[in-house]
Amino acid sequence: MVQLATLAGSYIKTRWDATFIKNRRHLQRVQKRRLQRLLNWLPAGNYYARYKNQPWNTIPYSDKSVWMGNFNRINTLGLDFDQARDFARHQENTRDFSEEIKPGVSVGLSSGTSGNQGVFVTTQREQSLWAGAVLGKLLPGLPKGHQKIAFFMRANNNLYESTSSAKLTFKFFDLMAPMAENLAALRDFEATVLVGPPAMLLEIVRYYQDQNLELPFKKIISVAETLEPEDQDWLSQATNQPIHQVYQATEGFLATTCAYGTLHMNEDNLLVEKDVLDEEQRLFAPVITDFYRHSQPLIRYRLNDILQERATPCPCGSPYLALDRIIGREDDVLEFTTVGGDRRQVFPDFLRKVVLEADNQIQNYQILQKQDRSLQVALDDAAYQDAVAQSFADFFEKQGLEPLSVSFVPYHYDFKMGKRRKIVRER
Ligand SMILES: [Zn+2]
C-alpha cells in the first residue's frame, strides 16, 4: 500500500521546491545540503559510509556492474544479492507478486541484457515518495475538482493498490491483464488523469476512437518507457492535448515535463552530473545521486542513457536542467562499418529517422541489429517494406557506410514481453 502521509509530505515538498527554488545558485545550495544529509544518514559499514567526511566530489563514479557487485554492502536492508535475485526471478516466473521479501520491501529485476541483469530494491516509503513527487510535478494546472487517476503499470511490484481521498481516487491497472478487460474497466472508471507506458496509451486512445467514445482525460502522462516523438505527436493530435512524460529508469525517477512539454531533470531530488559524450550535439550520460533513496543508495551512479540537453532555456523558467530529448541507451547504439573500413557507431535516434522518412504513417516498428550486424526490421504493415529498404539504402550511401543486409518480419508486441524497445542491438 502507498503510505498516504509520506505521499502527501512528498507532494507538499515537491510543490514547495517548485515555488521557492528559483535559480541555479539556490538549487545548488539546497542540493549540497540534501546530499550531506544523505551521507550523514548512511549506516556505518555501508559501501559509501567512508565518504561521509570527504568532499562529495571525491566519491568515485559507479555503474551498474560496480553497484551490483557491491549489492550486499550498498543496500541498507540487509538483503543478500543471490537471495534477492532468486526471489525476484521466482516472482517473474510465477507472475505472483503477493509475497514480499521483507515487510514493505519489493525487489525487481532490470530488463537489461541477460548477463547484466540488475536487482532493484524499493520500499513502501520510497514508492510513496515517488508517487508524491510525480503528482506534485504533474497534477498542478488541472481544473479544480475530484480527480480520478488511472495508473497502468507492469505488475512487478506489489506496492501499488487503489487508494482514495477527498480530492483523488487512484486506480491501479495491471498491464498483464487481458487488454479487453483493462479497457472495459478503464471505461467504467471514467479517469480524468491517465498514466501509462506509451504503448498502452496508444491502445487506449485507439480504442476510444474506434468506439466513438468521448475522451474523459484532462491529462495524459506517459511513464515507464521512452515516449518516442512520433508517438507523442500522434497521441497529442488524437487527443488534442499535450502529452506529459515521466522519464524513469529502474534506477529512479529522473525527469518530468513542465507546462511547456519540456523535460526537466528532477534536480530537487537528484544531483545530476553530466558525462559529456558529444559536446556539439549536447549529448551526455547522466551521473546521478538520489537524495532520498535509502534502501539501495544511488550515489554518483552513471546511467547508460544518452540524453540531449536543451539548446535554449525553457520559457517556463525552471532552474532544473532541461532536455531536448532522450536519445536512447548506449547499449542500443548500432555498429556500422564505413566504406573506408572504419567502425562507426550510430545513435538509435538516427535509425528511427530512417524508418520514419520512408513513411511517416509508420507507427509500430522495431529495428534489431543482429550479432552479425545485419538489420531486421519489424513492421506491422508489409506494404512499407520497399520504402523502408530504400530509405536504408539512401542512409548507407549518404553516411558513407557499407550497406548491411536488411530483412523484414511482421511486427508483434505484447505487454508481457516487457519494455517496448524500438531499436535494439542483439548481444
Ligand atoms: Zn520548462
Residues whose N, C-alpha, C, O or C-beta is under 5 A from the ligand:
A	BS01	ZN	C258 Y260 T262 C314 C316 S318
